[in-house]
Amino acid sequence: MIDKKNAEWWKSTVIYQIYPRSFKDSNGDGIGDLRGIIEKADYLAELGVGMVWLCPVYASPNDDNGYDVSDYYQINPEFGTMEDMEELSAELAKRGIKIMMDLVFNHTSDRHKWFIESRSSRDNPYRDFYIWKDPRADGSAPNNWRGYFNEPAWEYDETTGQYYLRLYTKSMPDLNWECRELREEVYKIIEWWADKGVAGFRMDTINTIGKDQRFPDAPEDAPDYVKGRPFFTNQPTMHDVLREMNERIFTPRSIVTVGECSASDIEETLLMVAEDRHELSMNHMFEHDELDFGPGGAWDIVPFTAAQLFDVIERWQTELPAGGGWNSWFWGNHDLPRPVSRFGNDGKYRERSAKLLAAIEFTILATPFVYQGEELGMTNAGFDSMEHYRDVDAFNYYKYAINEAGLSEEEALANLRYRSRDNARTPMQWDASEQAGFTDGTPWIEVNKNKDEINAEAQLADENSVFNFYKKAIALRAGTPALLFGDFVRIESGCEHAMVYERRFEDERVLVAVNMSDEPASLDKSIDFCGLEPVLDNALGPGNDLYRLEPWQAVIYK
């Protein structure tokens, strides 16, 4: 079980994720940058966050918007300079905010010096930094694996007559973590950034760094989406690397880490985050994120129910702590649709459902991760043609959907409107001006058309806004030990689209009731509200009937 009396600082903080390209542009080139973040440091402090997770700002050709790194020691000139980075760190520190960097070490850019050397000849000293294999007898790829962007996972390189593995785009070759020399180079990079004062690292797709060294074919009847996934997910090499990183770098420097580990159940997650494993501080769990995945994966979109979501929350809230692990929680990020459009109602009940998601996030046992714009209730973009999209995954999916899956253009576009990563990447909506206060120029991707209705300037001035609900919920969590460390106990709600749970710590008790539906909910009359008063309510007053919740209402009692 978790030692609540000696909890690390990161268990009680709130982490705010910034996608720099879309946050704030300071120089009018249409691309967000580090100085733009500096300009908004007071906004972050006003919200009450304690750490900022920066998506990659390293040098990159931007084939995948920075997740294809060409130099880990340099800042992408589009975002600014190393001096800007140091100033950002200093300005955030003045406000009590730490920095978490994104570590991308499953792969690099094909323009990284390691890969340029590796592909030059079979006997180059950097050859083993990447995964190279001979073709089959007929010249085809070494196996039938497929990657995350609806493409084969292997790319043929004519220079040396071998294939290299790439689980993402062809310009993002996978690193070979069986290579000791590679490990040492990566550890140097992490130590270099830690020496600059970085207090945390988010480990991008860390559970794919190990590969089954047999490189077997996946069953032919396996879905095309990430075909072969069991052979390159949660392999033993990953645990060996994480323990080594933790022993050498993370523990001695008190650095917090979070792994991006999709396709990992509670048992697998505990092997990474249980306190006695000495690997990661916490993981991003994706079971709630995959509720709308059909048998064919992410693009095979299926409906899900509130009851399914509640069951997932309960399972992770009880079983992971029981095994000695600590939860993180997120509703969205730069790779996912906007939460209010996916888990809420982004029409009639947009504000109320956005606040409900916050009520859950800040009252469960976890470190909360807030993605930029969620605190405003920003929605999906609703793009109606491919000309509006910018993401490589969107283009690859559209091509696959039309040419291989047999979908119509409208069916493919409907899936993109729901699932595309570009939904989360439209510019931050600061005000109601032409480009939402994001830039004085032309933004790299279009601003959402609802900027007049949804923007930070208006919400900061409105006591009942989504932003101010987030601010109040964050402050409530920070000052309530039961919300930080109390046990999670689900209570029978009496309604399948309502969830009721308690958090208890010593003599403190908090009760939370939420209704994730367009219809009212009638709660079980046995629920004990004795001695409790509502301290936060997204419907501005529960009325006289404690056992009735309005559509999308969330009430926190203390």
PLY file of the C-alpha trace (Angstrom):
ply
format ascii 1.0
element vertex 558
property float x
property float y
property float z
element edge 557
property int vertex1
property int vertex2
end_header
0.00 0.00 0.00
1.00 3.63 -0.46
2.75 5.36 2.43
0.48 8.42 2.75
2.54 10.10 5.47
5.68 10.27 3.36
4.16 11.04 -0.01
6.38 12.58 -2.67
5.63 16.16 -3.75
4.46 15.10 -7.21
1.54 13.17 -5.75
-0.10 16.38 -4.55
0.70 18.62 -7.52
-1.20 19.24 -10.76
0.68 18.86 -14.05
-0.29 21.03 -17.03
0.65 19.81 -20.50
1.71 22.36 -23.10
1.89 21.64 -26.81
4.21 24.56 -27.60
3.34 24.84 -31.29
-0.27 25.64 -30.40
0.00 27.47 -27.06
1.12 31.08 -27.76
3.05 32.68 -30.62
5.22 35.61 -29.56
6.71 36.68 -32.91
3.88 36.46 -35.44
5.13 33.49 -37.45
2.01 31.46 -36.63
3.87 28.93 -34.49
3.74 28.88 -30.72
7.09 29.28 -28.98
8.91 29.41 -25.67
8.58 33.16 -25.28
4.85 32.77 -25.78
4.78 30.40 -22.81
6.78 32.92 -20.76
4.10 35.52 -21.58
1.47 33.22 -20.08
3.36 32.19 -16.94
0.98 34.21 -14.76
-1.99 32.42 -16.33
-0.51 29.07 -15.31
0.10 30.32 -11.79
-3.45 31.68 -11.59
-4.82 28.25 -12.49
-2.80 26.69 -9.68
-0.63 24.11 -11.44
2.67 22.97 -9.96
4.43 21.53 -12.99
4.43 22.08 -16.75
5.00 19.16 -19.09
6.46 20.48 -22.34
5.93 18.44 -25.46
9.24 18.14 -27.37
11.06 21.39 -28.05
14.24 19.73 -29.35
15.64 20.25 -32.83
13.44 18.39 -35.31
12.43 18.39 -38.99
8.83 18.14 -37.69
7.68 15.14 -39.66
5.67 14.29 -36.52
5.64 17.76 -34.93
8.74 17.34 -32.80
8.45 13.68 -31.86
11.08 13.03 -34.54
14.15 14.43 -32.80
17.30 15.27 -34.77
19.31 16.72 -31.85
18.41 16.28 -28.18
20.88 18.97 -27.09
19.40 21.78 -29.20
16.15 23.75 -29.15
14.06 23.81 -32.32
14.62 27.33 -33.76
10.87 27.60 -34.39
10.41 27.56 -30.62
13.35 29.81 -29.73
16.78 29.35 -28.19
18.37 27.61 -25.25
18.46 31.01 -23.56
14.68 31.22 -23.98
14.38 27.77 -22.44
16.47 28.80 -19.46
14.43 31.99 -19.02
11.20 29.98 -19.15
12.52 27.66 -16.45
13.46 30.64 -14.29
10.13 32.43 -14.75
8.14 29.32 -13.91
10.34 28.65 -10.89
9.54 32.16 -9.57
5.90 31.06 -9.55
6.58 27.71 -7.91
6.16 25.74 -11.14
8.57 22.98 -12.15
9.29 21.66 -15.67
8.75 18.15 -17.04
10.40 17.39 -20.39
9.21 14.89 -22.96
11.77 12.12 -23.56
11.40 10.51 -26.99
13.67 7.49 -27.09
11.77 4.76 -28.87
12.96 6.38 -32.09
14.78 9.40 -33.50
14.50 11.39 -36.69
16.21 9.87 -39.71
18.19 13.12 -39.75
19.75 12.49 -36.36
23.51 12.05 -36.72
23.23 8.55 -35.24
20.98 7.36 -38.04
22.88 9.17 -40.77
25.94 7.24 -39.67
24.03 4.00 -39.05
22.59 3.79 -42.56
25.87 4.66 -44.26
27.33 1.14 -44.05
26.81 -2.19 -42.31
30.08 -1.86 -40.36
29.56 1.71 -39.15
30.04 2.07 -35.35
26.47 3.42 -35.10
24.92 0.56 -37.05
23.61 -1.21 -33.96
21.99 1.96 -32.60
19.02 0.98 -34.80
17.26 -2.25 -35.75
18.36 -3.58 -39.14
17.27 -6.87 -40.69
17.79 -8.67 -43.98
14.84 -9.05 -46.36
13.09 -12.38 -46.69
14.07 -14.59 -49.62
11.51 -12.84 -51.84
12.81 -9.41 -50.89
9.88 -8.54 -48.65
10.02 -7.14 -45.11
11.42 -9.30 -42.27
7.95 -9.79 -40.78
4.35 -8.58 -41.14
4.28 -6.02 -38.33
2.43 -2.75 -38.88
3.01 0.51 -37.04
0.90 3.13 -35.33
0.25 5.26 -38.42
-1.47 2.63 -40.59
1.67 1.64 -42.47
4.06 -1.35 -42.54
6.60 -1.22 -39.72
9.66 -1.80 -41.92
11.42 0.45 -44.42
13.89 -0.81 -47.05
17.17 1.10 -47.33
18.96 0.63 -50.65
22.34 1.84 -49.38
22.99 -1.31 -47.36
20.25 -3.61 -48.67
18.50 -4.06 -45.33
15.24 -3.01 -43.71
15.08 -0.82 -40.61
12.23 -0.98 -38.10
10.01 2.09 -37.76
6.84 1.81 -35.73
5.88 5.33 -36.74
6.78 7.13 -39.99
9.62 6.10 -42.29
11.53 9.15 -41.06
11.37 7.87 -37.44
13.60 4.76 -37.16
13.35 2.74 -33.94
16.33 2.67 -31.63
17.93 -0.62 -30.59
17.91 -0.75 -26.80
19.84 -4.02 -26.82
22.87 -1.89 -27.72
24.93 -0.85 -24.67
26.56 2.07 -26.50
23.16 3.51 -27.33
22.03 3.29 -23.72
25.07 5.20 -22.51
24.48 7.99 -25.04
20.84 8.31 -23.99
21.73 8.40 -20.29
24.12 11.29 -21.01
21.29 13.22 -22.65
18.94 12.69 -19.70
21.63 13.70 -17.22
22.38 16.84 -19.27
18.77 18.01 -19.05
18.52 17.06 -15.38
21.58 19.23 -14.73
19.63 22.12 -16.25
17.05 21.79 -13.51
14.40 19.67 -15.20
12.40 18.08 -12.39
10.52 15.42 -14.34
10.40 13.40 -17.52
7.47 12.04 -19.47
8.65 8.92 -21.29
7.12 8.83 -24.75
5.88 5.36 -25.84
8.38 3.88 -23.39
6.78 0.44 -23.33
7.70 -0.18 -26.97
11.47 0.25 -26.58
11.96 -3.51 -26.15
11.34 -5.88 -29.05
10.96 -9.65 -29.11
14.37 -10.57 -30.49
12.88 -13.41 -32.54
10.96 -10.79 -34.60
8.18 -13.29 -35.35
5.24 -12.73 -37.69
1.95 -11.70 -36.11
-0.99 -14.03 -36.76
-2.47 -13.27 -40.17
-5.91 -12.73 -38.65
-4.63 -10.04 -36.26
-6.07 -6.56 -36.92
-4.04 -4.36 -39.25
-3.87 -1.59 -36.63
-0.47 -1.99 -34.89
-0.22 -5.58 -36.11
2.32 -7.51 -34.03
1.89 -5.26 -31.00
2.45 -8.02 -28.39
5.94 -8.53 -29.81
7.04 -4.93 -29.28
5.09 -3.93 -26.16
6.08 -4.46 -22.49
9.07 -6.62 -23.35
11.69 -7.49 -20.66
14.25 -5.05 -22.10
12.01 -2.16 -21.08
12.14 -3.16 -17.39
15.90 -3.55 -17.51
16.33 -0.09 -19.03
13.92 1.62 -16.62
15.55 0.12 -13.55
18.94 1.23 -14.83
17.71 4.76 -15.55
16.06 4.97 -12.16
19.12 3.79 -10.26
21.58 5.99 -12.12
19.57 9.16 -12.72
16.04 9.45 -11.38
16.30 8.35 -7.76
19.56 10.18 -6.92
18.10 13.43 -8.32
14.52 12.99 -6.98
13.14 13.21 -10.51
9.50 12.32 -11.18
8.75 10.13 -14.20
5.59 9.14 -16.02
5.44 6.55 -18.77
3.24 6.59 -21.84
2.26 2.94 -21.82
-0.78 2.10 -23.89
-2.00 -1.51 -24.07
-0.95 -2.07 -20.44
-3.36 -3.53 -17.90
-3.08 -3.12 -14.13
-0.84 -6.16 -13.69
1.56 -4.94 -16.37
1.46 -1.38 -15.02
2.38 -2.53 -11.52
5.52 -4.11 -12.94
6.56 -0.58 -13.89
5.22 1.60 -11.06
4.96 -0.49 -7.89
7.25 1.10 -5.31
9.36 -2.03 -4.93
10.00 -2.21 -8.70
12.12 0.97 -8.81
11.24 1.85 -12.40
8.73 4.69 -12.94
6.90 7.05 -10.59
3.62 6.51 -12.44
2.16 5.61 -15.82
-0.47 7.09 -18.06
-3.08 4.35 -18.17
-5.18 4.12 -21.33
-8.03 1.77 -20.49
-10.56 4.61 -20.34
-9.07 6.02 -23.53
-9.65 2.73 -25.34
-13.31 2.30 -24.40
-14.33 3.49 -27.87
-11.84 1.20 -29.66
-13.47 -1.60 -31.65
-11.77 -4.89 -32.60
-9.90 -3.06 -35.36
-8.27 -0.57 -32.99
-8.42 3.20 -32.60
-10.06 3.94 -35.95
-12.71 1.26 -35.45
-14.88 3.59 -33.38
-17.59 2.10 -31.17
-19.92 3.64 -28.56
-19.31 3.23 -24.84
-21.35 3.89 -21.73
-20.87 5.90 -18.56
-21.16 2.65 -16.61
-18.16 1.22 -18.48
-16.13 4.32 -17.66
-17.10 4.18 -13.99
-15.99 0.56 -13.77
-12.60 1.42 -15.26
-12.13 4.27 -12.79
-13.05 2.08 -9.82
-10.76 -0.74 -10.88
-7.69 1.48 -11.27
-8.51 3.47 -8.13
-8.58 0.37 -5.97
-6.33 -2.27 -7.54
-3.31 -0.14 -8.47
-2.87 1.38 -4.97
-3.43 -2.05 -3.43
-0.44 -3.28 -5.42
1.76 -0.38 -4.31
1.35 1.78 -7.41
0.33 5.41 -7.88
-2.16 6.54 -10.51
-1.92 9.44 -12.91
-5.09 10.66 -14.57
-5.75 12.46 -17.83
-8.84 12.99 -19.96
-6.97 14.18 -23.03
-3.60 15.12 -24.46
-2.00 16.15 -27.74
-2.76 12.73 -29.28
-6.44 12.52 -28.33
-9.77 14.19 -29.10
-10.96 16.97 -26.82
-12.44 15.37 -23.67
-15.63 17.42 -23.61
-16.37 16.26 -27.17
-15.62 12.64 -26.32
-16.63 12.02 -22.71
-18.99 14.97 -22.27
-21.60 16.85 -24.27
-20.02 19.64 -26.31
-23.40 21.10 -27.27
-26.11 22.09 -24.80
-24.16 20.91 -21.76
-20.62 21.84 -22.81
-19.77 23.98 -19.78
-21.44 21.68 -17.27
-19.87 18.50 -18.67
-16.43 20.14 -18.87
-16.74 20.99 -15.18
-17.92 17.45 -14.40
-14.76 16.01 -15.95
-12.73 18.35 -13.72
-14.72 17.29 -10.66
-13.77 13.67 -11.28
-10.15 14.37 -12.17
-9.42 16.39 -9.03
-11.21 14.10 -6.59
-9.80 10.69 -7.47
-6.57 9.20 -6.12
-4.07 10.26 -8.78
-1.75 12.97 -10.01
-3.89 15.00 -12.45
-2.63 15.94 -15.91
-4.48 18.83 -17.57
-3.94 19.41 -21.29
-3.98 23.01 -22.49
-7.49 24.27 -23.20
-9.29 21.66 -21.11
-9.62 24.28 -18.39
-11.64 26.31 -20.90
-13.75 23.42 -22.17
-12.25 23.62 -25.66
-13.90 21.26 -28.17
-13.03 19.21 -31.23
-12.33 21.22 -34.35
-15.04 19.82 -36.64
-12.90 20.02 -39.81
-14.95 19.04 -42.86
-12.22 18.43 -45.45
-8.64 17.17 -45.59
-7.27 20.62 -46.43
-7.71 21.63 -42.79
-5.67 18.76 -41.33
-1.95 18.91 -40.57
-1.18 15.64 -38.77
0.74 12.88 -40.55
-1.48 10.33 -38.79
-4.59 11.95 -40.26
-3.23 11.77 -43.80
-2.06 8.18 -43.39
-5.40 7.13 -41.94
-7.37 8.83 -44.71
-5.30 7.05 -47.35
-5.71 3.71 -45.56
-9.45 4.21 -45.04
-10.13 4.98 -48.69
-7.65 2.65 -50.40
-7.53 -0.36 -48.08
-10.48 -0.32 -45.66
-13.02 0.56 -48.36
-14.60 3.49 -46.52
-16.28 6.37 -48.32
-14.77 9.84 -48.13
-17.50 10.99 -45.73
-17.02 7.94 -43.48
-13.28 8.60 -43.30
-13.84 12.30 -42.56
-16.40 11.47 -39.87
-13.83 9.26 -38.13
-11.24 12.03 -38.37
-13.64 14.60 -36.93
-14.04 12.33 -33.93
-10.56 10.84 -33.49
-7.93 13.03 -35.18
-5.07 14.31 -33.09
-5.51 17.70 -34.77
-8.61 18.19 -32.62
-6.29 18.79 -29.66
-3.79 20.82 -31.64
-5.84 23.81 -32.77
-4.46 27.00 -31.21
-5.15 27.92 -27.62
-8.10 30.30 -27.50
-6.92 33.31 -25.51
-9.53 35.85 -26.64
-12.18 36.52 -29.29
-9.89 38.31 -31.76
-9.37 37.05 -35.30
-6.80 34.40 -34.38
-8.01 33.94 -30.81
-5.04 35.88 -29.41
-2.73 33.04 -30.38
-0.84 34.91 -33.10
-0.70 38.16 -35.05
0.10 36.13 -38.16
-1.40 33.10 -39.90
-1.59 30.12 -37.52
0.02 26.85 -38.58
-3.39 25.19 -38.12
-6.78 26.88 -38.10
-8.28 28.33 -34.95
-11.50 26.64 -33.81
-14.52 28.59 -35.02
-16.01 28.74 -31.52
-13.31 31.09 -30.20
-15.86 33.88 -29.63
-17.78 31.65 -27.23
-14.83 29.83 -25.68
-11.75 31.86 -24.72
-9.59 32.56 -21.68
-10.19 36.30 -21.51
-13.93 35.88 -21.08
-13.59 33.02 -18.63
-11.11 34.73 -16.35
-13.71 37.48 -15.89
-16.59 35.06 -15.24
-16.75 33.60 -11.73
-18.86 30.70 -12.99
-16.68 29.79 -15.98
-15.05 26.45 -16.68
-11.65 28.01 -15.91
-12.73 29.20 -12.49
-14.29 25.82 -11.71
-10.93 24.20 -12.52
-9.19 26.76 -10.32
-11.53 26.06 -7.39
-11.26 22.29 -7.82
-7.46 22.44 -7.91
-7.40 24.56 -4.74
-9.91 22.25 -3.03
-7.77 19.21 -3.81
-4.60 20.93 -2.57
-6.18 21.75 0.79
-7.99 18.47 1.41
-5.87 15.53 2.62
-8.72 13.10 1.90
-8.59 14.07 -1.78
-4.82 13.77 -1.93
-4.34 10.49 -0.09
-7.67 9.10 1.07
-8.96 5.68 0.08
-11.38 5.57 -2.86
-14.66 3.80 -2.07
-17.38 3.57 -4.68
-20.95 3.70 -3.39
-23.96 2.18 -5.13
-25.54 5.12 -6.97
-28.80 3.49 -8.00
-28.41 4.80 -11.56
-26.22 3.39 -14.35
-25.19 6.82 -15.64
-24.35 8.24 -12.20
-21.32 7.54 -10.02
-20.97 8.22 -6.31
-17.77 7.68 -4.34
-16.13 8.64 -1.08
-12.60 9.65 -0.21
-11.61 9.13 3.41
-8.42 10.02 5.25
-8.19 9.87 9.05
-11.32 11.76 10.24
-11.94 13.60 6.98
-14.62 12.48 4.51
-15.42 13.76 1.00
-18.30 12.48 -1.12
-18.58 13.04 -4.88
-21.71 12.52 -6.99
-21.71 12.88 -10.79
-24.27 12.28 -13.53
-22.78 11.67 -16.99
-25.98 11.94 -18.97
-28.35 14.35 -20.72
-31.05 12.97 -18.41
-31.50 13.58 -14.67
-30.36 10.87 -12.26
-32.17 9.59 -9.18
-29.71 8.40 -6.56
-30.07 5.52 -4.14
-31.77 6.73 -0.95
-29.30 4.81 1.21
-26.45 7.21 0.34
-25.34 8.92 3.55
-25.02 12.71 3.23
-25.07 13.18 7.00
-22.62 15.86 8.19
-21.67 16.89 4.65
-22.12 20.21 2.87
-21.69 20.93 -0.85
-18.38 22.72 -1.47
-18.36 22.66 -5.27
-21.28 22.22 -7.66
-21.24 22.67 -11.42
-24.99 23.26 -11.62
-24.97 26.16 -9.15
-26.94 24.53 -6.37
-28.26 21.01 -5.89
-31.72 22.18 -4.84
-33.62 20.59 -2.00
-33.32 17.00 -3.20
-29.89 15.53 -2.47
-30.90 12.36 -4.28
-31.48 13.99 -7.67
-28.74 15.08 -10.05
-29.45 17.31 -13.03
-28.01 16.40 -16.45
-24.19 16.45 -16.25
-24.26 17.68 -12.68
-21.31 17.07 -10.37
-21.37 17.91 -6.67
-18.50 17.60 -4.20
-19.54 17.35 -0.54
-17.23 17.75 2.45
0 1
1 2
2 3
3 4
4 5
5 6
6 7
7 8
8 9
9 10
10 11
11 12
12 13
13 14
14 15
15 16
16 17
17 18
18 19
19 20
20 21
21 22
22 23
23 24
24 25
25 26
26 27
27 28
28 29
29 30
30 31
31 32
32 33
33 34
34 35
35 36
36 37
37 38
38 39
39 40
40 41
41 42
42 43
43 44
44 45
45 46
46 47
47 48
48 49
49 50
50 51
51 52
52 53
53 54
54 55
55 56
56 57
57 58
58 59
59 60
60 61
61 62
62 63
63 64
64 65
65 66
66 67
67 68
68 69
69 70
70 71
71 72
72 73
73 74
74 75
75 76
76 77
77 78
78 79
79 80
80 81
81 82
82 83
83 84
84 85
85 86
86 87
87 88
88 89
89 90
90 91
91 92
92 93
93 94
94 95
95 96
96 97
97 98
98 99
99 100
100 101
101 102
102 103
103 104
104 105
105 106
106 107
107 108
108 109
109 110
110 111
111 112
112 113
113 114
114 115
115 116
116 117
117 118
118 119
119 120
120 121
121 122
122 123
123 124
124 125
125 126
126 127
127 128
128 129
129 130
130 131
131 132
132 133
133 134
134 135
135 136
136 137
137 138
138 139
139 140
140 141
141 142
142 143
143 144
144 145
145 146
146 147
147 148
148 149
149 150
150 151
151 152
152 153
153 154
154 155
155 156
156 157
157 158
158 159
159 160
160 161
161 162
162 163
163 164
164 165
165 166
166 167
167 168
168 169
169 170
170 171
171 172
172 173
173 174
174 175
175 176
176 177
177 178
178 179
179 180
180 181
181 182
182 183
183 184
184 185
185 186
186 187
187 188
188 189
189 190
190 191
191 192
192 193
193 194
194 195
195 196
196 197
197 198
198 199
199 200
200 201
201 202
202 203
203 204
204 205
205 206
206 207
207 208
208 209
209 210
210 211
211 212
212 213
213 214
214 215
215 216
216 217
217 218
218 219
219 220
220 221
221 222
222 223
223 224
224 225
225 226
226 227
227 228
228 229
229 230
230 231
231 232
232 233
233 234
234 235
235 236
236 237
237 238
238 239
239 240
240 241
241 242
242 243
243 244
244 245
245 246
246 247
247 248
248 249
249 250
250 251
251 252
252 253
253 254
254 255
255 256
256 257
257 258
258 259
259 260
260 261
261 262
262 263
263 264
264 265
265 266
266 267
267 268
268 269
269 270
270 271
271 272
272 273
273 274
274 275
275 276
276 277
277 278
278 279
279 280
280 281
281 282
282 283
283 284
284 285
285 286
286 287
287 288
288 289
289 290
290 291
291 292
292 293
293 294
294 295
295 296
296 297
297 298
298 299
299 300
300 301
301 302
302 303
303 304
304 305
305 306
306 307
307 308
308 309
309 310
310 311
311 312
312 313
313 314
314 315
315 316
316 317
317 318
318 319
319 320
320 321
321 322
322 323
323 324
324 325
325 326
326 327
327 328
328 329
329 330
330 331
331 332
332 333
333 334
334 335
335 336
336 337
337 338
338 339
339 340
340 341
341 342
342 343
343 344
344 345
345 346
346 347
347 348
348 349
349 350
350 351
351 352
352 353
353 354
354 355
355 356
356 357
357 358
358 359
359 360
360 361
361 362
362 363
363 364
364 365
365 366
366 367
367 368
368 369
369 370
370 371
371 372
372 373
373 374
374 375
375 376
376 377
377 378
378 379
379 380
380 381
381 382
382 383
383 384
384 385
385 386
386 387
387 388
388 389
389 390
390 391
391 392
392 393
393 394
394 395
395 396
396 397
397 398
398 399
399 400
400 401
401 402
402 403
403 404
404 405
405 406
406 407
407 408
408 409
409 410
410 411
411 412
412 413
413 414
414 415
415 416
416 417
417 418
418 419
419 420
420 421
421 422
422 423
423 424
424 425
425 426
426 427
427 428
428 429
429 430
430 431
431 432
432 433
433 434
434 435
435 436
436 437
437 438
438 439
439 440
440 441
441 442
442 443
443 444
444 445
445 446
446 447
447 448
448 449
449 450
450 451
451 452
452 453
453 454
454 455
455 456
456 457
457 458
458 459
459 460
460 461
461 462
462 463
463 464
464 465
465 466
466 467
467 468
468 469
469 470
470 471
471 472
472 473
473 474
474 475
475 476
476 477
477 478
478 479
479 480
480 481
481 482
482 483
483 484
484 485
485 486
486 487
487 488
488 489
489 490
490 491
491 492
492 493
493 494
494 495
495 496
496 497
497 498
498 499
499 500
500 501
501 502
502 503
503 504
504 505
505 506
506 507
507 508
508 509
509 510
510 511
511 512
512 513
513 514
514 515
515 516
516 517
517 518
518 519
519 520
520 521
521 522
522 523
523 524
524 525
525 526
526 527
527 528
528 529
529 530
530 531
531 532
532 533
533 534
534 535
535 536
536 537
537 538
538 539
539 540
540 541
541 542
542 543
543 544
544 545
545 546
546 547
547 548
548 549
549 550
550 551
551 552
552 553
553 554
554 555
555 556
556 557
